[in-house]
Amino acid sequence: MSRFTLVLPALLLFAPALSAQQPSTPTPQKTPTYAAIPVEAIKQPNPVKFTPESITRAKKWWTLDCAMCHGKDGNGKGETAQDMKLTLADFTDPATLKDRTDGEVFYIIKNGHNDMPPEGPRVKTEENWDLVNYVRSLAKKKTDAEQKPQ
């Protein structure tokens, strides 16, 4: 008898056990999309008025937690974002949030999105709404010169 005839049955016998022990290819984690925002959150109105006081309160949080990635002025080019080679939304562009409700922005700040960690319970509800107002305040109106094609 050749060695092949002895090895082949052994391989057939142990092959299923060996393949079960091999690490499986990890399935990529799905990142949450904006579509995952609950309808109730989308429809939630902002109870905090857009006032200079609201903007001032939010600017403190923005400077502490948001500017490192989103940039001091909200252009998406903060140092951390650049170091991590992240492409972030430019909140200085009015088009960025024009189709987003305040409830959606609130939800994203509270729960995070993609690489953005959630603020969760660290930020009180009113402060989160202040941040919504602040993010909205970052959009700059384009001048006539900027709007005209050249």
C-alpha atoms as one frame of an Amber mdcrd trajectory, in Angstrom:
protein
   0.000   0.000   0.000   1.305   3.409  -0.843   1.380   6.283   1.555  -1.127
   8.095  -0.605  -3.818   5.545   0.119  -3.293   6.001   3.858  -3.084   9.803
   3.779  -6.125  10.402   1.587  -8.670   8.852   4.015  -7.068  10.741   6.907
  -7.378  14.037   5.009 -10.997  13.362   4.201 -11.689  12.511   7.812 -10.007
  15.607   9.315 -10.645  18.177   6.562 -14.012  19.356   7.946 -12.522  19.838
  11.415  -9.546  21.762  10.025 -11.661  24.084   7.900 -13.924  24.853  10.859
 -10.910  26.009  12.878  -9.650  28.430  10.255 -10.620  31.999  11.006 -13.453
  33.154   8.859 -13.197  36.353   6.923 -14.750  39.034   9.083 -17.796  40.636
   7.583 -17.355  44.358   7.288 -19.342  46.329   9.828 -22.078  48.377   8.341
 -21.753  52.013   9.187 -24.932  53.761  10.177 -26.416  55.880   7.451 -28.519
  58.971   7.680 -31.406  56.755   6.579 -31.153  55.037   9.978 -32.323  58.166
  11.804 -35.757  57.450  13.296 -38.664  59.391  11.826 -39.527  60.745  15.288
 -36.029  62.264  15.523 -36.243  63.764  12.038 -39.522  65.488  12.893 -38.386
  66.743  16.294 -38.460  70.550  16.375 -35.699  72.558  17.998 -37.088  73.930
  21.278 -34.095  76.280  21.759 -34.374  79.623  20.021 -31.582  80.670  17.690
 -30.170  83.499  19.815 -26.728  84.979  20.452 -26.858  83.340  23.904 -27.484
  79.897  22.391 -24.597  80.368  19.958 -22.274  81.506  22.776 -23.144  78.478
  24.918 -22.585  76.107  22.006 -19.301  77.671  20.970 -17.743  76.386  24.218
 -18.720  72.791  23.356 -17.691  73.280  19.725 -14.225  74.441  20.784 -13.818
  71.529  23.240 -15.245  68.642  21.241 -15.950  69.502  17.625 -13.341  71.892
  16.220 -10.535  69.320  16.337 -12.234  67.477  13.481 -14.753  69.884  11.985
 -12.428  72.898  12.094 -12.702  76.091  14.081 -15.037  77.617  11.498 -16.781
  74.339  10.553 -15.089  73.819   7.195 -14.326  70.146   7.976 -10.576  70.664
   7.995  -9.695  70.327  11.666  -6.250  69.004  12.615  -7.513  65.614  13.767
  -9.570  65.103  10.611  -6.557  65.967   8.475  -4.261  63.682  10.497  -6.750
  60.825  10.131  -7.335  61.681   6.445 -11.068  62.060   7.021 -13.330  63.891
   4.618 -15.896  65.816   6.622 -18.836  67.943   5.653 -18.185  71.653   5.192
 -20.734  73.384   7.412 -19.708  76.777   6.026 -21.438  75.749   2.776 -25.175
  76.496   3.114 -25.992  73.520   0.876 -24.479  71.035   3.352 -27.399  71.038
   5.783 -30.157  72.547   3.659 -31.974  69.206   3.412 -31.405  68.239   7.067
 -33.878  69.013   9.822 -32.748  70.271  13.208 -33.936  66.932  14.593 -31.553
  65.061  12.278 -28.607  67.237  13.266 -29.502  66.784  16.954 -29.674  63.002
  16.499 -26.278  62.876  14.753 -24.605  64.945  17.470 -26.146  62.809  20.215
 -25.556  59.408  18.577 -22.549  60.002  16.323 -22.145  59.093  12.676 -19.474
  57.023  10.916 -16.165  58.040  12.561 -17.791  60.749  14.691 -18.220  59.588
  18.281 -21.523  60.323  19.999 -21.861  63.075  22.560 -24.454  60.897  24.252
 -25.306  61.939  27.802 -22.171  64.111  28.202 -24.038  67.004  26.630 -27.352
  68.008  28.152 -30.349  68.106  25.833 -30.487  71.922  25.739 -26.758  72.113
  25.025 -27.198  69.678  22.158 -29.887  71.943  20.688 -27.502  74.873  21.163
 -24.974  72.916  19.083 -27.583  72.454  16.362 -28.037  76.226  16.319 -24.263
  76.732  16.258 -23.731  74.341  13.351 -26.453  76.182  11.444 -24.752  79.497
  12.229 -21.554  78.353  10.491 -23.125  78.457   7.018 -21.914  81.534   5.223
 -24.103  83.288   2.723 -22.355  83.482  -0.617 -21.720  86.921  -2.006 -22.816
  87.827  -5.535 -19.201  87.498  -6.706 -18.995  83.939  -5.342 -22.281  82.908
  -6.950 -21.498  84.161 -10.469 -19.624  81.707 -12.679 -16.339  83.084 -13.901
